[in-house]
Every structure is written in structure tokens, then in C-alpha cells.
């Protein structure tokens, strides 16, 4: 009886399976990640009495990220 050995090692088999799993996970996640373009910000007129702080959208987003 002759025993036929496989040319694929166990290490390369598991490496290939891990690669296929990683690619499958990435393709499952990526369609949900869609970068939306933000509309151009409209320049507001400068205040006549100084100041100038406005609670803009990016400031509100920052405040949301700092909540504990």
C-alpha cells in the first residue's frame, strides 16, 4: 500500500482559513460603512460686538464624545 501525502501543510491550511475568515468579516462590515459628504459650511457674518462663539455641529459632536 502506498500512502499519498498532501502537499498542503496544516499551517498553510489554517493560515488560509484565517485569511478567508478575515476577508468574510471585512466584507460583512464594509457595506455598512458609508462615508457621507458633509455640506459646505455657510460662512456666518462676524458679530459686531466681539464674541463669536457659536454652538456649531462639530462642537456639539465633540461634546457628545466627551460624555461619560
JODA-V246624 format. One record per backbone hydrogen bond with DSSP energy under -1.0 kcal/mol. CO is the residue of the C=O (numbers start at 1). NH is the residue of the N-H. If there is no record, write none. Layout:
((CO & NH) (CO & NH))
This chain:
((9 & 13) (10 & 14) (11 & 15) (12 & 16) (13 & 17) (14 & 18) (15 & 19) (16 & 20) (17 & 21) (18 & 22) (19 & 23) (20 & 24) (21 & 25) (22 & 26) (23 & 27) (24 & 28) (25 & 29) (26 & 30) (29 & 32) (30 & 33) (32 & 34) (54 & 56) (56 & 60) (57 & 61) (58 & 62) (59 & 63) (60 & 64) (61 & 65) (62 & 66))
